[in-house]
Structures are given as C-alpha cells and as structure tokens.
Amino acid sequence: MRLVDSHCHLQADRFDDDRDEVIARARAAGVERLLVAGWDEPSSRAAIELATRHDWLDAAVGIHPHDAAKADPAAWQGIVRLARDRRVVAIGETGLDYDRMFSPVPAQLDNLRRPLELGLEVARPVILHCRSAAGSTAAHDALVEELDRAGIRPPPDGRESEAPGSAAPPAVMHSFSGSAAFARDVLAHGLAISVSGLAFRAGEEATFGEVAPLVPEDRLLVETDAPYLSPPGAPRRRNESEWVRLTAERLAAARAQDPDALGGELVNAYDRTFRSAS
C-alpha cells in the first residue's frame, strides 16, 4: 500500500536520539511523502532544515494556537519570511483550540487570521487544527466563520466552488475531529480533510464512520501527527510516521475501499494539495 504522512513533527525533541532512524523506518514502511509541520518560529525553521536534508520531505511553517499568546510581531514576521522558502508547501499548523485553552480566544483568532491571509497571498494551503471543549462546537463554529471572513466560502448556490481535480484546496483540516455536519461544511468550502489515528479511538470512531465516506478522493489525506496520536495497534509511548499504515488501513475499511487503490489516491491527493503550487 502506498502511503503518505501529511502531518508530523519529526523536529520535536522526542526524536532527538534517533531522528534519522525514524525517517528511515518510515521510508522502509512505504511512506512516499512526508510533511513536517512547525508550531512556532524555531520549529518551523527546523522543519525546513529537515526538508533540506531529505529531499522527499516537505515543510510547513506556522504558529500553533497553543502558542498564539506567546508569539510577538517579530515571530510572525519570521513565519512570513520562512513561508517563501522553496521547501515550504503549506502554512501551519494554526487554528483554534477551545479545549485546552493555552491561549485566550482573541489571541487565537488573531493567530488564525494572519496565516489564512498569508496562505492566500503565497498560494499555499493552510493547515488547520480545531478542537472544541467537550460538549461544545464553539471552536468548529468559529473556524467556519473565519473561513468565510477570509473569503474562503461556498458559492451562493451551495455547490462546491471547485470542480473535482482542479485547484489545490485552500486549507487542510488536520487530524479531523468533529461531526458529519462540520465535515460537510468544510468540504463545501473546498478544504481537504486529513485523518489521524485519533479518528479510530474510542469515542471518535463511530462519528468518523459517518465522515469517512463523505470526503472526495482528491481531498483525502492521512497523517500521524507524530509523536502524538498513535493509532490503535501502534505503540502509545511515541507515534512514528511508519505507523500511518495502520490509520490508512482502517480508513480503507471505513470507506469500504481496496487499500491499494486508496494508497494511490492518497499520494495523488497529497501532490495536488501540497505540491501543485510548489
């Protein structure tokens, strides 16, 4: 089965002792594309350095909502400069997290608006994190409002603005978590959806069973979010890119799809999303 890992953090310190080995294991497991996402300016620089050392890796640069309140104007200007590096294929990780609330809402909203504007400016998709507090949809609702505010919105007649296979998605819902209604909403805005091991954990799997068939093949991605969010069957101590295979196999089952056919679609969707403008 062909594989991609459309979102991981291999520059994290949990990989300091064996980073090259982790990358080699991913390659040996069949991972053909791998995107290393930043969460602040230093980690974004480190993502670019990794993508420079390994020519089959790509980088994304951004400031995570957890770090929104700590990011001063100089840090944001650093992200703007990094976004123009040839190894950078996306802006992010950014978004909203109203669950853990490490940054206040106004700071998170400001931190989301700037990369949405930057993504449109440099023609790169924006990688979006979205978590609402338990029993709430506040972050999900706010994210859709911000997509509209940025001009990423469905046409008045309610149909998707892009024909399948045309332009790259303007943004990616990273590690999708939410209702089928939310999935329909972001898909109508032209976004891609990326699936992590989180989708197949207890409490998420039943809901994701409704979402999995909804995503068009050219806007479906798979990821690890390593070192986090190990899928069922993988070691919980530290997730690695090689374990994206387990998530991809479960995704194929959820879509009642042949795994080998899905693998080819995942590679094509990755290239359409991240490499069509590079």
Buried (B, 14 or more C-beta within 10 A) or exposed (E): BBBBBBBBBBBBEBBEEEBEEBBEBBBEBBBBBBBBBBBBBEBBBBBBBBBEEBEEBBBBBBBBBBBBBBBEEEBBEBBBEBBEBEBBBBBBBBBBBBBEBBBEBEBBBBBBBBBBBBBBEBEBBBBBBBBBEEEEBEBBBBBBEBBEEBEBBBEEEEEBBBEEEEEBBBBBBBBBBBEBEBBEBBBBBBBBBBBBBBBBBEEBBEBBBEBBEEBBBBBBBBBBBBBBBBBEEBEEEBBBBBBBBBBBBBBBBBBEBEBEBBBEBBBBBBBBBBEEBB
